[in-house]
């Protein structure tokens, strides 16, 4: 070693010099991930789009202080104009104000339902993947059972049954929000659970997990530190798809009149109201539809970019 | 049920290097993993016997107690350096994790210690390499990192399960030399599992030859190479290609005919009998006992 160390040091010297500017700013994993994320142009553009959307729904009602439920029959079903940039609906209500307000609900439902789905899915999948035998079988039966249930009728049934109870506890909007998030999230965890289980089954046999075990890592530590981070790529992608699916599911519920109360505008409920006027006022359906489309697309691209950025093996 | 390892008695003294040799499937790896109780249980189980570590039996210990011994007292490195490191963490994080786990240190101190370990295993520019991911290292470098991880808590025994098998020859020599160096510096014992007789001759003081889950010969390294008593050991040694002899007269490299018998239903007598060219009728009847044929030289053969 005494012989080899100086030799290798001198061999390294030019490289060190060349890397000097890089060395002044150490490459942390987070910075590296950010650098990789920036390489994914669509993801960055989508991130900007999504940020603009978040800012718009958060700050929009302050900048565009038009009430969402001001009825004005003299201005009903108008196309975009300076007074109403996105036009009005059949009651003369300003669509921009309604979409800005509804976006809060739609995006919040989408993200919250995704977290519920990913959380339950990872939990079930990890438990099934780590435990072999009976526990695994039971959990997978449960997953298959949920997968085989017809989603929409079940969604409607659960909401129909529990709507009034939840309203009583959390109020009209809060109750609807929590119920919808739980129901949508609770019916979308199965693909995540299967993904995670499959990943766990192969990862837990990997040498690095055994190496961690041999070096004294407890079971929890093996799972949380070594297996889970390696299983995360597909979960992130599945999660972003879930956000999109949840926004659409909420739209469906609103469309069928079982989402939020009918006077609360969400992107889905605005779309539902617009369907009868497609021929006279296409702008009414176009804008909420475009909002859903844009949000879903942006989130999917971001998921794509995140997966690439968080996998250090991928050369970018 | 398969008795993958059956009545194997091994002992390692402080600062000693013990070689465990044998062909694939003879129970070397199972033996090594059993010592740290890394065998999945169930389906695996200990039928009988003891694992004595400094006079204390490890078999009754639970996982939490084992975790205190792993890495801190007994460490193990595996055959596959390419997959033994977690691909999503930097090398520094992984070494620091082990250090944090066993020694009361902050992350910062652990990272400093990790850099020191990398320097110790001759990785150039260790401070910067800490932030690199495993895929940015070559196979030999990764095995060095594995050794650094295993050594980071100064264990008293290092179990090396075919540490050089997946590496090319020059890197093999470097890794063996490195292990020797680390052993001299830190004064630990090494249990080196391998199927390369050359590696054994170079690094070990004592050798145990295993065949089909049994110890067939155990001897100091000079005695084993100078006077191999068991036909299997003789076969192993003869099957090493020798440059000097090949040049003199062209001859085929000797091989041991046949394969290891199935351990599902092992033959009653000597397990090597079916492949042994000296086998007699007595060999197939009863398992011969291990008998001493020289100082510290034991052999399980009736001949």
Interface residues (C-beta under 8 A of the other chain):
Chain A: X1 X4 X5 X8 X9 X11 X12 X15 X16 X19 X23 X26 X27 X28 X29 X206 X207 X208 X210 X211 X212 X213 X214 X215 X216 X217 X218 X219 X221 X225 X226 X229 X230 X310 X311 X312 X313
Chain B: X36 X38 X63 X64 X66 X67 X68 X69 X70 X71 X72 X75 X76 X78 X80 X83 X84 X85 X86 X87 X88 X89 X90 X97 X98 X101 X102 X119 X122 X124 X125 X128 X131 X133 X135 X146 X149 X150 X178 X181
